[in-house]
Amino acid sequence: MKNNKKLRFFNLHYFKSIFFLSGLVLALLFWLIDPFIDAVFFEKGTIHEEFFNPGAHEAFMRFFISIVIIIYSFIGSVLLTKSKKLNTALESSEQRYRSLIEATTSIIWTTNEYGEFIVPQTSWENFTGQPWEEHQGFGWTKKIHPDDVEHVKKAWGKACEEKIFYETSGRVWNAGLNDWRDFEVRAVPINNPDGSLREWVGIITDITERKRSEVALINSEQRFRRYFELGLMGMAITSPDKAWLEFNDTLPQMFDYTEEEFRNLSWAELTYPDDLESEVEQFERVLAGEIDGYSMEKRFVHKSGKVIYAIISANAIRNTEGFVDYFVVIIHDISVLKRTEIKLRSSENKYRTLIESSPYCIHQIDMDGLITSMNHSGLKMLNLKEESEIIGVPYLDSINPDDKERVSNLMNYAFTGEAQEFEFTSIGGLDFRSSFVPIYNEDEKVDRLLGITLDITERKIAERQLNFQASHDSLTGLINRQEFERRAERLLSTITITKDEHALCFMDLDQFKVINDTCGHIAGDEMLRQLSAILDSVVRKRDTLARLGGDEFGVLMEHCSIEDAHRVASSLQSAIQDYQFLWEKRIFKVSVSIGLVSINETTISFTELLKDADAACYLSKEAGRNRIHIFNPDDLEAVQRQGEMQWVEEINRALEEDRFCLYIQTIEALDGSSEKHHEFLIRMIDHTGNTVPPGAFLPAAERYNLISKIDRWVIVNAISLLNNNFEYIKNTNSFSINLSGQSLTDPTILNLITTTIDESGIEGNKLCFEITETAAISNLSMAIKFITALKSKGCKFALDDFGSGLSSFGYLKKLPVDYLKIDGMFVKDIADDPIDHAMVKSINEIGHVMGMHTIAEFVENDITKGMLKEIGVDYVQGYGVDKPQPFEKLLTNQ
């Protein structure tokens, strides 16, 4: 712009100078030609004198000069006026040009004919954010992006060489924005009047945002096209008349049509008839302008006729007038998912039916411990009619306060992902067995618990009764011998530490056999029940009163000196002396012989303790009965010469003289099958030839470690009898042989059995060894080893007297026995005692669950037998089935 002002100023003074100089030139010219004019024009004869006299000459010159000046002034004035108008027009043009440049967002620039910036380019400097010094000459090329320099310079060089229009694009560095800017440049050459190139005038436009928009648009289009062609789902563009304008390859493949076949069908024709109305309604709303699109689940019809489940999303693209140009449609085939969902729903309905019909209470608990669902059985357990009555109720509200903290802790553990199983008592006093199973959400975090609860109240009652029976005498309700022994052993285990003194009182009723013999066992049982109540009222609260067997009782007196024990024993003796037993209008009086022994750190074991107490009681009887005798170590020698030692001698003599024999008793199958099972039973023949039942001598044999010798005799003789009667045993399923607890721990017994079997022709599966429950529990590991070894030979095993000493069902899982023999004390009275009936039923069910056959002992009549069959017991044994008989008699009868 400064150059234009200088140019305008130069033109004005140029004309003034020309005008002034031309005047001087004319004046000089007249001064030089004046003599010539005088000589030529004013010489005589040349011009009329009259006209050109000296005065006239001077006048002429003035006139001529005036005319010249006037003409020159006129011409100068005209020239000056025209110059002024031109300058004014130029200034106006420059003003318009300047306004245009300032108004445009583009950059105007000029260079010389070679393309160099000579005059400072403020606009270029503003565009690049860099000082002018950086752009002088060809410095502008240094600001072009390296990747664009070559083609920009090449195009510029060609334009300069051919003097043609220049147009290109590229990127230039903007120091102010610290970024590359996209630009578009155009330039035209400006020529001199003679046609030579004077300069270049160009315009640069910043197209960065446009470029970015174009790139974004291209990316968007490419992305859409990739989605369109990717084939993950059906995509299409449809017209307002429901025809396909464009669709990807996936869409016709979804319906199993060719592209041409598919194009000739509208989406309405492919829609399942029942779903068409609802979609057309949405479609019409879009056309009416109420909505711009819709999404829905619908069904299509496959070419084969089967149903396609899909989720369809349709969005309208409108023109400037608001009418729909076309629809963009996405169709997602969810047939597999839908059919899976239908199957899942069917499965859920099936499992819901199972859950609702389950006898278990099945419920769910949320993270706040609130119940969110419960099946019908659970509602029934809680005496509720509707599920809404329990929803939102805290689970712990139904728990007995004594169990609430424990169950709460278990619930918290379950929420960490650890399944829990537990038992608890409800506020109503019912017993339940329950479990917490963690349920995970999609984020693999526990968000609720599945609870499974079973009402075990009846089982608990039965179990408590069973445990009570296991630790208590069924006749008197007092502690039995096994529980008495367990408590004594516990006391002995602490005595070396506490140094406390305790006492054991052993009582044996005098002349009790008289009542049994004269009035019968029923009378004897009733008297024992009454005496038990009297004794229980006399002993101290911390003492343990037990029936040790028959007419024998024991009292374990804790923290009691022998002197205090004697005072308690005296009270017991007096209470029994004052007691009168009335039976069938007859009155009986009984007395008691008592033996006392001190329990201190010198006491070796319960066996020794009981032996000492028994010895003291024996001496009490020997002294005349109805006495109290305190044990003295010297008493043993006297006792050993009498009492049980007599049986010891008799047993040893019978073994030496082979005065034992084997009886056999039938075990009958209740399913009516022809199975034959028998049990060997031992008898002793005394020196007079009478048969002695096992109850008379086996207790002494067990106490004085002679039972293993008897077991050896039975094993050898039983297998020998079978081996000698091979034809008979071929048709018999099994023969049972009893083994004592001592034999289970005696490795020589195991060797004897295996050797005897190997040497005989008897198959192992013909033999079934019976071990008592108490013996198995006492020597569990040895029992398992013993059983496993003989089962490898094919032998079977039965657990005898089950229930008589039971403390837990847990050990049953570990014992690989084949038969479970239910103790006769539960069996004999099941017709009259509902508790005994429940016990037998419970034991039978447990045995069957564990894969064992059950055998009921002491079956004495057909009523009992019928009830056992109804319960589901497999076999029965007892006097009501078959009385024991010598083996030889069995062979004869057969």
LUMSETOR-121881 format. One record per residue (C-alpha): z, x, y; residue in three letters. Coordinates in steps of 0.25 Angstrom, whole numbers, padded with zeros to 4 digits, always signed. Each point is the difference from the previous one (the first is absolute). Layout:
N
ZXYALA;...
END
This chain:
894
+0000+0000+0000MET;+0003+0012+0009LYS;-0014+0005-0002ASN;-0006-0013+0004ASN;+0008+0000+0013LYS;-0005+0014+0003LYS;-0015-0004-0003LEU;+0001-0012+0010ARG;+0006+0009+0011PHE;-0011+0011-0003PHE;-0011-0011+0002ASN;+0005-0005+0013LEU;+0001+0013+0007HIS;-0013+0005-0007TYR;-0008-0011+0008PHE;+0008+0004+0013LYS;-0003+0014-0001SER;-0015-0002-0003ILE;-0001-0009+0012PHE;+0007+0011+0009PHE;-0008+0011-0005LEU;-0013-0008+0001SER;+0003-0002+0015GLY;+0003+0015+0002LEU;-0013+0003-0007VAL;-0008-0010+0009LEU;+0007+0006+0013ALA;-0004+0014-0004LEU;-0014-0005-0004LEU;-0002-0005+0014PHE;+0005+0012+0006TRP;-0010+0009-0008LEU;-0012-0009+0002ILE;+0003-0003+0015ASP;-0009+0012+0005PRO;-0011-0004-0010PHE;+0000-0014+0006ILE;-0001+0005+0013ASP;-0011+0009-0003ALA;-0007-0011-0008VAL;+0003-0012+0006PHE;+0002+0004+0015PHE;-0011+0010+0001GLU;-0010-0004+0010LYS;-0011-0007-0006GLY;+0007-0003-0012THR;+0008-0012+0005ILE;-0002-0008+0012HIS;+0007+0007+0011GLU;+0004-0012+0007GLU;+0007-0004-0013PHE;+0006+0013-0004PHE;+0005+0006+0013ASN;+0013+0008-0001PRO;+0008-0012+0003GLY;-0007-0008-0010ALA;+0002+0011-0010HIS;+0015-0001+0002GLU;+0000-0015-0001ALA;-0009+0000-0012PHE;+0010+0009-0007MET;+0012-0008+0003ARG;-0008-0012-0005PHE;-0004+0006-0013PHE;+0014+0006-0003ILE;+0006-0014+0003SER;-0010-0006-0010ILE;+0003+0010-0010VAL;+0015-0001+0001ILE;-0001-0015+0000ILE;-0008+0000-0013ILE;+0009+0010-0006TYR;+0013-0008+0004SER;-0006-0012-0006PHE;-0004+0007-0012ILE;+0014+0006-0001GLY;+0007-0013+0003SER;-0008-0006-0011VAL;+0004+0011-0010LEU;+0014+0000+0004LEU;+0001-0015-0002THR;-0006+0001-0013LYS;+0009+0011-0004SER;+0012-0008+0004LYS;-0005-0012-0008LYS;-0002+0009-0012LEU;+0013+0006+0001ASN;+0007-0014+0001THR;-0008-0004-0012ALA;+0004+0012-0008LEU;+0015-0001+0004GLU;-0001-0015-0005SER;-0007+0005-0013SER;+0011+0010-0002GLU;+0011-0010+0003GLN;-0006-0009-0011ARG;-0002+0012-0010TYR;+0014+0004+0003ARG;+0006-0014-0002SER;-0008-0001-0013LEU;+0005+0013-0005ILE;+0014-0003+0003GLU;-0001-0014-0006ALA;-0006+0005-0014THR;+0009+0005-0011THR;-0011+0010-0004SER;-0001+0014+0005ILE;-0011+0004+0010ILE;-0004+0015+0000TRP;-0011+0009+0005THR;-0005+0014-0004THR;-0011+0009+0005ASN;-0013+0001-0007GLU;+0005+0009-0011TYR;+0012-0009-0003GLY;+0011+0008+0007GLU;+0011-0006+0007PHE;-0001+0007+0014ILE;+0006-0010+0009VAL;+0015-0005-0004PRO;-0001-0012-0009GLN;+0013-0008+0003THR;-0004-0011-0009SER;-0002+0010-0012TRP;+0013+0007+0003GLU;+0008-0014+0000ASN;-0007-0003-0013PHE;+0004+0012-0007THR;+0014+0002+0007GLY;-0004+0015+0002GLN;-0002+0008+0013PRO;-0014+0002+0006TRP;+0000+0015-0003GLU;-0001-0004-0015GLU;-0013-0007+0002HIS;-0008+0009+0009GLN;-0014+0003-0005GLY;+0000-0004-0014PHE;+0015-0001-0002GLY;-0002-0014-0003TRP;-0006+0003-0014THR;+0013+0007-0003LYS;+0008-0013+0000LYS;-0009-0007-0010ILE;+0005-0001-0014HIS;-0004+0012-0009PRO;-0007-0010-0009ASP;-0008-0006+0011ASP;-0004+0012+0008VAL;-0012+0003-0007GLU;-0007-0013+0001HIS;+0004-0003+0014VAL;-0005+0014+0005LYS;-0013-0002-0008LYS;-0003-0013+0006ALA;+0004+0005+0014TRP;-0009+0012-0002GLY;-0012-0009-0004LYS;+0002-0009+0012ALA;+0001+0012+0010CYS;-0013+0006-0007GLU;-0008-0013+0000GLU;+0006-0006+0013LYS;+0003-0013-0008ILE;+0011-0010-0001PHE;+0012+0005-0006TYR;+0009-0008-0009GLU;+0010+0004-0011THR;+0015-0002-0004SER;+0012+0008-0005GLY;+0014+0004+0002ARG;+0007+0007+0012VAL;+0014+0005+0001TRP;+0009-0007+0010ASN;+0011+0009+0004ALA;+0008-0011+0007GLY;+0000-0009-0013LEU;+0001+0012-0009ASN;-0011-0007-0008ASP;-0015+0000-0003TRP;-0007-0011+0007ARG;-0014-0005-0005ASP;-0010-0001+0011PHE;-0015-0005+0002GLU;-0008+0008+0010VAL;-0013-0003+0007ARG;-0007+0008+0011ALA;-0014+0000+0007VAL;-0007+0011+0007PRO;-0002+0000+0015ILE;-0013+0007+0005ASN;-0003+0006+0014ASN;-0012-0006+0008PRO;-0009+0011-0006ASP;+0004-0005-0015GLY;+0009+0011-0003SER;+0014-0003-0006LEU;+0011+0000+0010ARG;+0012-0005-0007GLU;+0006-0009-0011TRP;+0008-0012+0002VAL;+0007-0006-0011GLY;+0011-0010-0004ILE;+0010+0001-0011ILE;+0007-0012-0007THR;+0014+0001-0007ASP;-0003-0007-0013ILE;+0013+0004-0008THR;+0005-0014-0001GLU;-0013-0006-0003ARG;-0002+0011-0011LYS;+0014-0003-0006ARG;-0003-0015+0000SER;-0013+0003-0007GLU;+0007+0009-0010VAL;+0011-0010-0002ALA;-0011-0011-0002LEU;-0008+0008-0010ILE;+0013+0004-0008ASN;+0004-0015+0000SER;-0014-0004-0004GLU;+0000+0011-0011GLN;+0014-0004-0004ARG;-0004-0015-0001PHE;-0013+0004-0008ARG;+0008+0009-0010ARG;+0010-0012-0002TYR;-0012-0009-0001PHE;-0007+0009-0010GLU;+0013+0005-0007LEU;+0000-0011-0010GLY;+0015-0002+0000LEU;-0002-0015+0003MET;-0011-0010+0003GLY;-0004+0001+0015MET;-0011-0008+0007ALA;-0006-0006+0013ILE;-0003-0014-0001THR;-0007-0010+0010SER;+0006-0013+0006PRO;-0008-0007-0011ASP;+0007+0006-0011LYS;-0011+0010-0004ALA;+0001+0015-0003TRP;-0005+0009+0011LEU;+0005+0013-0007GLU;+0009+0003-0011PHE;+0004+0013-0008ASN;-0003+0003-0014ASP;+0014-0004-0005THR;-0002-0015+0004LEU;-0011-0004-0009PRO;+0006+0009-0011GLN;+0013-0008+0001MET;-0008-0013-0004PHE;-0010+0007-0010ASP;-0012-0004+0008TYR;-0012+0009+0004THR;-0001+0003+0015GLU;-0012-0010+0001GLU;+0007-0011-0007GLU;+0013+0002+0008PHE;-0008-0001+0013ARG;-0006-0013-0003ASN;+0014-0006-0002LEU;+0010-0004+0011SER;+0014+0003-0001TRP;+0003-0015+0000ALA;-0009-0001-0013GLU;+0009+0011-0006LEU;+0013-0007+0003THR;+0008-0007-0010TYR;-0002-0015+0003PRO;+0015-0003+0001ASP;+0002+0011+0011ASP;-0013-0003+0008LEU;+0006-0011+0009GLU;+0012+0008+0005SER;-0009+0012+0004GLU;-0011-0008+0006VAL;+0011-0006+0009GLU;+0004+0014+0005GLN;-0014+0003+0001PHE;-0003-0012+0009GLU;+0012+0004+0009ARG;-0006+0014+0003VAL;-0013-0006+0004LEU;+0007-0010+0009ALA;+0007+0012+0007GLY;+0014-0005-0005GLU;+0003+0013-0007ILE;-0008+0014-0001ASP;+0002+0002-0015GLY;+0008-0004-0013TYR;+0006+0006-0012SER;+0002-0007-0013MET;+0002+0001-0015GLU;-0012-0007-0007LYS;-0008-0001-0013ARG;-0015+0003-0002PHE;-0008-0003-0012VAL;-0006+0012-0008HIS;-0014+0000-0005LYS;+0006-0002-0014SER;+0008-0012+0005GLY;+0013+0006-0001LYS;+0009-0001+0012VAL;+0002+0012+0010ILE;+0013+0000+0008TYR;-0002+0007+0014ALA;+0006+0002+0013ILE;-0010-0003+0011ILE;+0001+0005+0015SER;-0011-0005+0010ALA;+0000+0003+0014ASN;-0010-0005+0010ALA;-0008+0009+0010ILE;-0004-0009+0012ARG;-0011+0002+0011ASN;+0002+0000+0015THR;-0001-0015+0000GLU;+0011-0001-0010GLY;-0008-0005-0012PHE;+0001+0007-0014VAL;-0011+0010-0002ASP;+0005+0004-0014TYR;+0012+0001-0009PHE;+0006+0013-0006VAL;+0005-0003-0013VAL;+0009+0008-0010ILE;+0002-0005-0014ILE;+0010+0006-0009HIS;+0000-0003-0015ASP;+0014-0003-0005ILE;-0004-0006-0013SER;+0007+0010-0008VAL;+0012+0000+0009LEU;+0000-0015+0000LYS;-0001-0002-0015ARG;+0011+0011-0002THR;+0008-0009+0010GLU;-0003-0012-0008ILE;+0004+0007-0013LYS;+0012+0005+0007LEU;+0004-0013+0005ARG;-0002-0006-0014SER;+0009+0012-0005SER;+0010-0003+0010GLU;+0000-0014-0004ASN;+0002+0004-0014LYS;+0011+0010+0003TYR;+0006-0010+0010ARG;+0001-0010-0012THR;+0006+0010-0008LEU;+0010+0004+0011ILE;+0003-0015+0002GLU;+0002-0002-0015SER;+0008+0013-0002SER;+0015-0001-0004PRO;+0002+0011+0009TYR;+0004-0002+0015CYS;-0012+0007+0007ILE;+0001+0002+0015HIS;-0004+0009+0012GLN;+0009+0007+0010ILE;-0005+0005+0014ASP;+0005+0012+0007MET;+0011-0008+0007ASP;+0006-0004-0014GLY;-0005-0014+0002LEU;-0006-0008-0012ILE;-0014-0004+0003THR;-0004-0007-0013SER;+0006-0004-0013MET;-0005-0007-0013ASN;+0005-0013-0006HIS;+0009+0007-0010SER;+0007+0007+0011GLY;+0002-0013+0008LEU;+0005-0006-0013LYS;+0010+0011-0001MET;+0005-0002+0014LEU;+0000-0016-0002ASN;-0010-0001+0011LEU;-0012-0010+0000LYS;-0009+0006+0011GLU;-0005+0014+0003GLU;+0002-0002+0015SER;+0015-0001-0003GLU;+0001+0015-0004ILE;-0011+0006+0009ILE;+0006+0009+0011GLY;+0014+0000-0007VAL;+0006+0014-0001PRO;-0001+0005-0015TYR;+0014+0006+0001LEU;+0006-0014+0004ASP;+0000-0004-0015SER;+0007+0013-0005ILE;+0015+0000-0004ASN;+0007+0008+0011PRO;+0004+0010-0011ASP;-0014+0003-0003ASP;-0006-0001+0014LYS;+0001+0014+0005GLU;-0006+0006-0013ARG;-0012-0010+0000VAL;-0002+0003+0015SER;-0001+0015-0003ASN;-0009-0002-0012LEU;-0009-0009+0009MET;-0001+0011+0011ASN;-0004+0010-0011TYR;-0011-0009-0005ALA;-0005-0001+0014PHE;-0002+0015-0001THR;-0009-0002-0012GLY;+0009+0001-0011GLU;+0001-0012-0010ALA;+0014-0004-0003GLN;+0006-0008-0012GLU;+0014-0006+0001PHE;+0010-0011-0004GLU;+0008-0008+0010PHE;+0009-0012+0000THR;-0004-0012+0010SER;+0010-0007+0009ILE;+0000-0011-0010GLY;+0005+0009-0011GLY;-0014+0001-0007LEU;-0004+0013-0006ASP;-0014+0005+0003PHE;-0009+0012-0004ARG;-0010+0003+0011SER;-0010+0011+0004SER;-0006+0004+0014PHE;-0015+0004-0001VAL;-0006+0006+0013PRO;-0013-0006+0005ILE;-0009+0009+0008TYR;-0009-0005+0012ASN;-0013+0006+0003GLU;+0006+0012+0007ASP;+0007+0003-0013GLU;+0014-0003+0006LYS;+0010-0009-0006VAL;+0000-0013+0007ASP;+0007-0010-0010ARG;+0007+0000-0013LEU;-0003-0008-0012LEU;+0013-0005-0007GLY;+0000-0004-0014ILE;+0014-0007-0004THR;+0004-0005-0013LEU;+0013-0009-0002ASP;+0008+0008-0011ILE;+0012-0009+0002THR;+0000-0005-0015GLU;-0004+0014-0005ARG;+0011+0006+0008LYS;+0010-0010-0005ILE;-0005+0003-0014ALA;+0001+0015+0002GLU;+0014-0001+0006ARG;+0004-0008-0012GLN;-0007+0010-0009LEU;+0006+0012+0007ASN;+0013-0008+0000PHE;-0002-0002-0015GLN;-0003+0015-0001ALA;+0013+0004+0006SER;+0009-0011-0004HIS;+0004-0007-0013ASP;-0007-0013-0003SER;+0012-0006-0006LEU;+0011+0003+0010THR;-0008+0004+0013GLY;+0008+0013+0000LEU;-0006+0014+0002ILE;-0006+0004-0013ASN;+0001+0013-0008ARG;-0012+0007+0006GLN;+0004-0003+0015GLU;+0014+0004-0003PHE;-0005+0013-0005GLU;-0009+0002+0012ARG;+0011-0002+0010ARG;+0009+0009-0008ALA;-0010+0011+0000GLU;-0002-0002+0015ARG;+0015+0002+0002LEU;+0000+0012-0009LEU;-0011+0007+0008SER;+0008+0000+0012THR;+0014+0003-0005ILE;-0002+0015+0000THR;-0002-0001+0015ILE;+0010-0010+0004THR;+0011+0004-0010LYS;+0004-0015+0000ASP;+0007-0006-0012GLU;-0004-0012-0007HIS;+0003-0007-0013ALA;-0007-0008-0012LEU;+0007-0011-0007CYS;-0006-0004-0013PHE;+0005-0014-0006MET;-0002-0005-0014ASP;+0004-0015-0003LEU;+0010-0001-0012ASP;-0003-0010-0011GLN;-0013-0005+0007PHE;-0007+0000-0013LYS;+0010-0011-0005VAL;-0006-0010+0011ILE;-0014+0003-0004ASN;+0003-0002-0015ASP;+0008-0013+0002THR;-0007-0006+0012CYS;-0014+0006+0000GLY;-0007+0009+0009HIS;-0002-0011+0010ILE;+0015-0001+0002ALA;+0001+0015+0001GLY;-0010+0001+0010ASP;+0007-0011+0009GLU;+0013+0008-0001MET;-0007+0013+0004LEU;-0006-0008+0012ARG;+0014-0005+0004GLN;+0007+0014-0002LEU;-0011+0006+0008SER;+0004-0009+0012ALA;+0015+0003-0002ILE;-0002+0015+0000LEU;-0010+0000+0012ASP;+0011-0007+0008SER;+0010+0011-0003VAL;-0008+0013+0002VAL;+0000+0006+0014ARG;-0013-0003+0009LYS;-0005+0014-0001ARG;+0002+0001-0015ASP;-0012-0003-0010THR;+0003-0009-0011LEU;-0010+0000-0012ALA;-0002-0006-0014ARG;-0003+0012-0008LEU;-0004-0008-0013GLY;+0006-0010-0009GLY;+0015-0002+0004ASP;+0001+0014+0008GLU;+0001+0001+0015PHE;+0001+0011+0009GLY;+0005+0002+0014VAL;-0004+0012+0009LEU;+0011+0002+0010MET;-0005+0008+0012GLU;+0009+0009+0008HIS;+0012-0004-0009CYS;+0010+0009-0006SER;+0004-0002-0015ILE;+0013-0006+0005GLU;-0006-0010+0008ASP;-0010-0003-0011ALA;+0011-0003-0009HIS;+0006-0010+0009ARG;-0014-0007+0001VAL;-0001+0001-0015ALA;+0014-0007-0001SER;-0005-0011+0009SER;-0012-0002-0009LEU;+0008+0000-0013GLN;+0010-0010+0006SER;-0012-0009+0005ALA;-0005+0000-0015ILE;+0013-0003-0006GLN;+0002-0012+0009ASP;-0013-0005-0003TYR;-0001-0012-0011GLN;-0014-0004-0005PHE;-0002-0014-0004LEU;-0011-0004-0010TRP;-0001-0013-0007GLU;+0015-0003+0002LYS;+0004+0013-0005ARG;+0007+0011+0009ILE;-0003+0014-0002PHE;+0008+0012+0006LYS;-0006+0014+0001VAL;+0004+0014+0004SER;-0007+0013+0004VAL;+0002+0014-0004SER;-0003+0009+0012ILE;-0004+0015+0001GLY;+0001+0007+0013LEU;-0006+0014+0004VAL;+0000+0007+0013SER;-0013+0004+0006ILE;+0000+0014+0007ASN;-0008+0012+0002GLU;+0003+0004-0014THR;-0007-0012-0006THR;-0013+0005-0006ILE;-0009-0012-0002SER;+0001-0015-0001PHE;-0002+0001-0015THR;+0012+0009-0001GLU;+0008-0009+0009LEU;-0003-0013-0008LEU;+0003+0007-0013LYS;+0014+0004+0006ASP;+0002-0014+0005ALA;-0004-0006-0013ASP;+0009+0010-0007ALA;+0012-0004+0009ALA;-0003-0015-0003CYS;-0001+0003-0015TYR;+0014+0006+0000LEU;+0005-0012+0008SER;-0005-0009-0011LYS;+0006+0010-0011GLU;+0014-0001+0007ALA;+0000-0015-0002GLY;-0010-0006+0010ARG;+0003-0006+0014ASN;+0003+0013+0005ARG;-0005+0010+0011ILE;-0002+0014-0004HIS;-0003+0012+0010ILE;-0010+0010-0006PHE;+0005+0013-0004ASN;-0009+0011-0005PRO;+0008+0001-0013ASP;-0004-0015-0003ASP;-0014+0004-0004LEU;+0004+0007-0013GLU;+0007-0013-0005ALA;-0011-0009+0004VAL;-0011+0009-0007GLN;+0008-0002-0013ARG;-0001-0015+0002GLN;-0009-0010+0006GLY;-0014+0004+0003GLU;+0001+0013-0008MET;+0001-0009-0012GLN;-0014-0004+0003TRP;-0004+0014+0002VAL;+0004+0004-0013GLU;-0006-0013-0006GLU;-0013+0003+0006ILE;-0001+0014-0004ASN;+0004-0004-0014ARG;-0010-0011-0001ALA;-0011+0010+0005LEU;+0004+0010-0011GLU;+0001-0011-0011GLU;-0013-0007+0005ASP;+0008-0013+0002ARG;-0010-0006+0011PHE;-0011-0010-0003CYS;-0011-0006+0008LEU;-0001-0015+0003TYR;-0012-0006+0007ILE;-0002-0011+0009GLN;-0013-0008+0004THR;-0006+0000+0014ILE;-0008-0013+0002GLU;-0012-0001+0009ALA;+0000-0013+0008LEU;-0015-0001+0001ASP;-0001-0005-0014GLY;-0008+0012-0004SER;+0002+0007-0014SER;+0006+0013+0006GLU;+0012+0006-0008LYS;+0010+0008+0007HIS;+0014+0004-0006HIS;+0012+0008+0005GLU;+0008+0010-0009PHE;+0015-0003+0002LEU;+0011+0010-0006ILE;+0012-0004-0008ARG;+0011+0008-0006MET;+0006-0002-0014ILE;+0015+0003+0000ASP;+0007+0006-0012HIS;+0003-0014-0005THR;-0014-0004-0001GLY;+0000-0009+0012ASN;-0011+0000+0011THR;+0005+0004+0014VAL;-0007-0005+0012PRO;-0005+0011+0010PRO;+0009-0006+0011GLY;+0012+0006-0008ALA;-0004+0014-0001PHE;-0011+0003+0010LEU;+0009+0000+0012PRO;+0008+0011-0006ALA;-0013+0007-0005ALA;-0005+0001+0014GLU;+0013+0004+0007ARG;+0002+0011-0010TYR;-0014+0005+0000ASN;-0003-0005-0014LEU;-0011-0009+0003ILE;-0011+0010+0000SER;+0003+0003-0015LYS;-0001-0015-0003ILE;-0013-0001+0008ASP;-0005+0012-0009ARG;+0004-0008-0013TRP;-0007-0013+0005VAL;-0013+0008+0004ILE;-0002+0007-0013VAL;+0004-0012-0009ASN;-0008-0010+0008ALA;-0013+0008+0000ILE;+0003+0003-0015SER;+0001-0015-0003LEU;-0013-0003+0007LEU;-0007+0011-0007ASN;+0004-0005-0013ASN;-0005-0014+0003ASN;-0013+0003+0006PHE;-0007-0012-0005GLU;+0010-0009+0007TYR;+0000+0007+0013ILE;-0015-0001+0001LYS;+0001-0014+0004ASN;+0012+0002+0009THR;-0003+0003+0015ASN;+0013+0009+0003SER;+0014+0003-0004PHE;+0010+0003+0010SER;+0010+0011-0001ILE;+0012+0002+0010ASN;+0003+0013+0006LEU;+0013+0004+0008SER;+0000+0006+0014GLY;+0006+0013-0006GLN;-0013+0001-0009SER;-0009-0001+0012LEU;+0006+0013+0005THR;+0000+0007-0014ASP;-0013+0008-0002PRO;+0003+0001-0015THR;-0001-0015-0001ILE;-0014+0000+0006LEU;-0004+0011-0009ASN;+0005-0008-0012LEU;-0008-0012+0004ILE;-0013+0007+0002THR;+0002+0008-0013THR;+0004-0012-0008THR;-0012-0008+0005ILE;-0010+0012-0003ASP;+0006+0002-0014GLU;-0001-0015-0003SER;-0012-0009-0001GLY;+0005-0009+0010ILE;-0009-0002+0013GLU;+0008+0001+0013GLY;-0004-0013+0005ASN;+0008-0007-0011LYS;+0013+0006+0006LEU;+0007-0006+0013CYS;+0012+0008+0005PHE;+0011-0008+0008GLU;+0008+0006+0010ILE;+0011-0007+0008THR;-0002-0002+0015GLU;+0013+0008+0003THR;-0005+0012-0008ALA;-0013+0000+0007ALA;+0005+0000+0014ILE;+0011+0010-0003SER;-0010+0010-0005ASN;-0013-0005+0007LEU;-0008+0013+0000SER;+0004+0003-0014MET;-0003-0014-0005ALA;-0014+0001+0007ILE;-0003+0013-0007LYS;+0005-0005-0013PHE;-0008-0013+0001ILE;-0013+0007+0004THR;+0001+0010-0011ALA;+0001-0011-0011LEU;-0010-0009+0007LYS;-0010+0011-0002SER;+0002-0002-0015LYS;-0003-0015+0002GLY;+0014-0005-0001CYS;+0005-0011+0009LYS;+0013-0002+0008PHE;+0009-0012+0003ALA;+0011+0000+0011LEU;+0012-0007-0006ASP;+0011-0008+0006ASP;-0008-0001+0013PHE;+0009-0006+0011GLY;+0013+0005-0005SER;+0001+0012+0008GLY;-0011-0002+0011LEU;+0002+0006+0013SER;-0014+0000+0005SER;-0014-0004-0005PHE;-0006+0013+0006GLY;+0002+0008-0013TYR;-0009-0010-0008LEU;-0012+0005+0007LYS;+0003+0014-0006LYS;+0003-0004-0014LEU;-0013-0001-0008PRO;+0006-0010-0010VAL;-0008-0011-0007ASP;+0011-0011-0002TYR;+0011-0005+0008LEU;+0012-0006-0008LYS;+0008-0010+0009ILE;+0015+0002-0002ASP;+0006-0011-0009GLY;+0011-0004+0010MET;-0011-0006+0009PHE;-0008-0007-0012VAL;+0011-0007-0008LYS;+0004-0010+0012ASP;-0013-0002+0007ILE;+0000-0015-0005ALA;+0013-0002+0008ASP;+0000+0010+0011ASP;-0011-0001+0010PRO;+0004+0014+0005ILE;-0002+0006-0014ASP;-0013-0007+0000HIS;-0005+0006+0013ALA;+0004+0013-0005MET;-0008+0000-0012VAL;-0012-0006+0007LYS;+0001+0011+0011SER;+0001+0011-0010ILE;-0011-0006-0008ASN;-0009+0000+0012GLU;+0003+0014+0004ILE;-0003+0005-0014GLY;-0013-0007+0000HIS;-0004+0006+0014VAL;+0003+0014-0006MET;-0009-0003-0012GLY;+0012-0001-0010MET;+0002-0010-0011HIS;+0013-0007+0001THR;+0010-0003-0012ILE;+0012-0009+0002ALA;+0013+0003-0009GLU;+0011-0009-0004PHE;-0009-0012-0003VAL;+0009-0009-0008GLU;-0007-0014+0000ASN;-0013-0007+0002ASP;+0003-0005+0014ILE;+0002+0014+0005THR;-0013+0004-0007LYS;-0008-0011+0006GLY;+0005+0003+0014MET;-0003+0015-0002LEU;-0014-0004-0004LYS;-0002-0009+0012GLU;+0005+0012+0009ILE;-0011+0008-0006GLY;+0008+0010-0008VAL;-0008+0007-0011ASP;+0009+0002-0011TYR;+0014-0005-0005VAL;+0011+0006-0009GLN;+0013-0005-0004GLY;+0008-0008-0011TYR;-0009-0013+0004GLY;-0012+0008-0004VAL;+0004+0009-0011ASP;+0014+0005-0005LYS;+0000+0015-0003PRO;-0002+0003-0015GLN;-0001+0013-0008PRO;-0014+0006+0000PHE;+0000-0002-0015GLU;+0002-0015+0001LYS;-0011-0001+0010LEU;-0010+0006-0010LEU;+0005-0009-0011THR;-0002-0012+0009ASN;-0014+0004+0003GLN;
END
